[in-house]
Structure formats: structure tokens, C-alpha cells
Amino acid sequence: MLRLFWIFIGLALAVLIPFLIWGEGLERTFSRAGVVAWLADYGQWAWAAGLLLLASDLLLPIPATAVMAALGFVYGPLWGGLIGAAGGFLGGAVGYGLCRAFGRPLALRLLGPGGLAQGERLFARAGGWLVVLSRWLPVFPEVIACMAGLARMPVAAFLIALLCGSVPLGFAFAAIGHAGVEHPVLAIALSALAPPLLWLVVQPHVRARTRASTAQRSEG
């Protein structure tokens, strides 16, 4: 488990280092007003620019909540929320997919078979909660998505948990951006409380589906 902890620290540093280098400048550039002006340069393709900007949060220290608020200001709470949620979902899915497809050999080398098995058990048991609760925290969304990919968390469980975390966050900040509120305390509270409530509802169905898939593979 200690090795798994160091993998987490390493991924967190990989996310934090770009923030320490460029974060202050990017935060000034990508304030809500700055993002609105930036999106305006793309005209009718502003939605696509916002989507890609949110997805790039995997690699760059993009203030995602400011982008979501700007999307709400430009497109309103419904369409802005949909675009914001889709961008957050896309970034998490890409991080998970890349680490699942290409990170396994490195994780095996660093953790060893026993350590990797521990990570797999952790994400099989509590991965949904980790993904859901991480979405409204800084740094953690990208790190948890990558670790879920390394641990090969079941795809369906990961995507459903990611959806439960991304949708409330996108809509809450889009609504705040549409209302023109600069300090979105309400949005933070909503985006923190809604994901675990959603996961409580869907978790039994996800577990049942995972068990059924495991049983089919065993029989095959």
C-alpha cells in the first residue's frame, strides 16, 4: 500500500508542477471575464473551444470552474452546464483511458504484482467513491482518474461514477456564471453534495452489473 501511496504522490506532483510554473498567469488569463473574452474569439465554435479547454485540464493547470462559469455566462445554465459537464467528463475519461492502455507496464514495474493487486482491490471496492468525491477538489480529479486507469477499475463503473461527479459540477458553475456571481459558495456546496447522492442511487446497479460481467467471464 505504501508504494501505491507514492504513485499517488508522483501523479499529484505531475499535476502540481505545471500549476506552480504557469498557474498564476493562467489564473489571471482564465478568470471568468478572461474566458468569456477568449471564447468570443471563436464565434460559433466557442462551445468546442470550451470543451477542449476543460479536457486539457488533464495536462495544464486550467481553472476548470472558471471555464464552466464562463460557459454558463455565454450559453446559459442549460447548454453551458451540458458543455461544462461534457468537458469535465472528457478530461477524466481521457486520463483513465491513457493510463489503462499505456500505464500498466510502468505501474507493474513500480508497484510489483502485489502492490498493483492492492490497487486493483482498492478501486474495485471503493473506486466509485474516490472518483465521485474527487471531482470537486483541486488536483485530485486528474490523479484519481489516472490511478483508476492504472488499477483497471471496471470501465462501466468508472464512467458512471465520473458522470455522477461531472454533471453536478458543470451545471452548478454554469448556473453561477449565468447569474453573474463571483464567489460561488452555493455552487461548491451543490457540486460537493450532489455527486455522492447520485452515486448512492446508481452504485447498487453498477455493482450488480460488474458481478454479472465477472461471472460471465468466469463461466467462459
N, C-alpha and C positions, 0 to 999 in steps of 0.2 A: 504493500500500500504506500510505503514511503516513496518508492520510485514513481508511482502514479502521481503522487503529490508534486514531485519535481517536474514531471511532464506538464502538469497544470501551471506551475510557476514559469516554466520556459515559454509556454504558449502565451501566458499573460504578459510576460516581458516583450515577446514579439509584437504584441498589440500595443503595449505602452510606449515602446521606444519611438515609433513614428509620431505618437502624440507628443512626447517630450521634445522632439525635434521640430515638428511643424504645427503642433496642436494650437498654440496661442494664435498664430497667424491665421490658421484655418477657422478658428472660432470667430475671429473678427470678420473674416470674409464671409463665413456662412452663418452669420446671425440671421434671424428671421427676415429682416429687411434686405440683407445681402443676398439671401437665397431667392427671395421674390424677384429682385432685380436680375439675378443670374438666370432664373427660369424664363424671365421675359425675353431674354435674348434668343431663346429657342422657339418662340412663337407657338405654333400649333403642336410642336414636338416637345413642349415643356414637360409634359407628363412622362415621356420616355427619359428625358434628362434627369428628372427627379427620381425615377425608378432606378436608373443606373447609378446615380449618386448614392442612394441608400444601399444598393447592393455592394458598392465599392467600400462600404464601411468595414468590410472584412479585411481590407488591406490598408486603408487610410483612416486617420482619426477624424472621420466626418461626424459632426454633431447631428446625429440622426433625428433627434426630437425637433431640432430647429428646422430641418428639412421637411419633416411631417407637418409642422405648424405652417410652414410656407405653402405647402401643397393645399392645406385647408384654406388658407387665405386666397389662393389663386383659383382653386376648383370647388371650394365649398366643402362642408363637412362630410358629404356622402362620397363624391368622387375623389376628393383629397384623401379621405380615410381609406378608400379602396386602394389608391395608388401607394399611400404610405405603408399600408399593411402588406401589399404585394412586394414592395421593395425590401422591407424587413425580412419577409419570408424568403425572398430570393437570396439575400445575402447569407442567411443561415443555412439554406439548402445547398448553396454552392460550397460553403465551408465544410459541411458534413460530407458532401459527395466527393470533394477532392481528397479529404483525409481518409475516407473509407476506401477510395480507389487506389491512392498512391502512398498513403502514410503508413500502411500496415507493416512493411518491412522495417522501417525506421523504428516504429513503436516496439516491434518484437526485439530488435537489437538493443534498445534502451531499457525495456522493461523485463525482457526474458519471457518465456512461456508462462511462468507462474504469475508474474506481475500483470501481463496482458489478460490472463484469465480472470484476475481480480477485477480489472477494469471492466471486463465484459459482464461479470456478475453484478457489479455496481450499477451499470447502465441498464441491465436487464431488470433490475429490481427498482431502481429509483431514477432512471434516466428521464422519464417523463416529467417528474417534478423538477429535476435540475434544469431541463430545457425551458419549462414554463416559467419558473421563478427567475431565471437569468435574464429574460427579455427586457425587463425594465431597469436593469442595472448597467452601469458603465463597464466596459471591457468584457464582462462575463458572457454576454451572448455569443461573441465570436469564439471565445475559448471553449465554452461548453459544446457548441456546435461541432467544433473540430475534435474534441475529445469523444463526443458521441460517434463521430465517424471512425475514429481510430478503434474504438471499442466495438464497432459494428452493431450499434444499437439497431433493433429492427426498424426497417425503413418506414413502414406504416406508422409505428408508434412515434418515431421521431417527427415525421411530417405533421401528424395530428397535434402533437404537443407544441410544435413550432407554430402551427396555425392558431392554437389557443393563446399563445403568448403574443403573436404578432398583430392579430386583428384588434384586440382592445387598445394596444399601444398606438397603432396607426389612426384609429378613429378618435381616440381621446385627444391626441395632439392636433389632429386636423380640426376638431371642433374648437379647441382653444385658439388655434391660428385663425380660424374663421371669425371668432368672437373678438380677436384683437387683444387677447390677454397676454401680458408679457411674462408673468410668473405663474406657470400652470400647475399650482398645487393640486387643484382638483383633478387634472389630467394624470398626475403622478399617482394619486390615490386610486383612481379608477383603473389605470393600467397595471397597478400592483395587485389589486383585489380581484379583478375580473378573470385573469388567466387561471389562477388556481381553482376558482369556482367552475370555470369551463372544464378544466381537466378532471375535477371530481365527477362531473357528469359523464364524460366520454371514456374515462380510464377503464371502467369495467368492460366496455365493449372492445377496447384496444387489447386488453389482457386476454379476453376470450378469443379474439382473432389470432393473437400471437400463439396461444396454446394450440389452437386448431391447426395453424400452419406448421408448428413444431411436430405435432402428432402425425400430420400427413407426410412430412419428410422422413420421420422415423419408420413409418409403415412402408414408404417407398424404398 
